[in-house]
Amino acid sequence: MRSENRPRGTESASPRVSADGIAMPRFLSGLSGRILMLTVAIIMFAEIVFFVPAVATMRLRWLDDRLNTAAAAVTVIDGLQPLSLPRALQDETLMATGTKAIVLRKDGMSQLLAVTDMPPEISRSYDLTDVGPVEAVVDAFDELLFGGDRAIRILGNIGDSDAIIELVISDDELRHALLIYARNIFALSILLSSVTAMLIFFRLNSMLVRPLRRQIANMQAFSEHPELPESVFRPSAEPDELGIAGRHLATMQSELQKTLRQQKRLAELGLAVSKINHDMRNILSAAQLMSDRIAGIDDPVVKRVAPKLLRAIDRAALYSRSVLSYGQVSEAEPKRRMIDVQSLVNDVHDYLELSADPSIEWINRVPEGLKIDADPEQLFRVIFNLCRNSVEALGQQAKAESVNCLTISAQRHGSVVSLTIDDTGPGMPQKARENLFAAFRGSARSGGTGLGLAIARELVLAHGGTIGLVEKAGQGTLFRIEIPDRPVMLESWREENEAGS
């Protein structure tokens, strides 16, 4: 209720904080501010690059104007030769051109045409007939920073002739003109950079920052409430990278929601199974007591059936205890010993009750006396799960009056025993192949869970072995299991040999 009394605008004034304590940056302190500062800096740099040659060009143009003005006066004066100029006319000429002295160099001779208030020292001399770009920039900034009270000399050609005119002037007017020009250029640069930066910033903000902040806000909201369908990101249809990232994000969130719902159902299922299993153990305990009494009856049929019944009840009790521990730990470590493979396969046949189904031909090609180093109960579960899947696939095909065979083979290669379960059923669908050993996704039939293959793979891996689907030329499905023997310690081998001898 306290959040409802919060003043309007408080939430937008403070950055949004996600469940993990990471806050969304403010508008100008995050990526938006960095883009704005970077844009301004780049444009200002471009303006500076433009400003430097512009100042140098302006200085040269100003000096050229002075030379052209003086050259016009010199042309008039030179036409009056051999008359000498009166003092008053010299002063007027110098004041009109803004110079202190005018010298004409022509035909190898130098002639001082006009002079007034000649400075005692010339600080700088500039020859405008040949000026490089670097030299022009250096001279312009030297004048801009240190000029103003110096006397400088300027040399240049008069039109296209070989005559050279030389001027001596004060640089205070030049520096004043440069300062005004630099001020105007700087103000114009600030204005242009600001306008351009804002235009670029708003465009980049709408194209990049806003969609990115929208994705981040959705991630934060999804992390707080991943189970809500409306928390899934709604991507745009843009073909750019952000649009592609948004579509990938939406797909990932949808898949995650499916996984979360599946995990929730599994948790509820596990709780229900645990409750059922708790009562089932009591029923199995009573069944064990009754089976023990039946085993003591002196009847040939009872004596033949009782051992199988006892093994079935023992396995059911063992599975019941394993179910209670499911979710807390993985499958128990295999209790390995050397067991007869053919007898184990025969037990699988008895449990499948294939003798009552003449449409399926059972073929046991396991050699007599073949031993495997494995946990008998876990290996029984592996073979039983694979064979049960094959029987169900063959049962679906029985209506087509096809040849239905289930063949179990095994052979030893050194320290590795290879078992194959081969059937002539309809084969494994492509969807089941893509999720072969994934629980609840790798089922080959409608309504299946795929737990059988997942459990089989986990048990085989616990033995250090491998299990896989093998491509075959004909119709059906072929699984191969390879289980290696345990490494034998040298001391244990010596003790066994000494005990045997």
URNOR-V741399 format. One record per helix or strand of 2 or more residues. SS is the DSSP state (@ for helix, = for strand). FROM is the first residue (numbers start at 1). TO is the last residue. If there is no record, write none. Layout:
SS:FROM:TO  SS:FROM:TO
This chain:
@:3:5  @:10:13  @:31:79  @:87:97  =:101:106  =:109:115  =:124:127  @:133:146  =:151:157  =:164:170  @:172:224  @:229:231  @:241:295  @:300:324  =:337:340  @:341:352  @:354:356  =:361:366  =:371:374  @:376:400  =:405:413  =:416:423  @:430:434  @:451:462  =:466:470  =:477:484  @:490:500
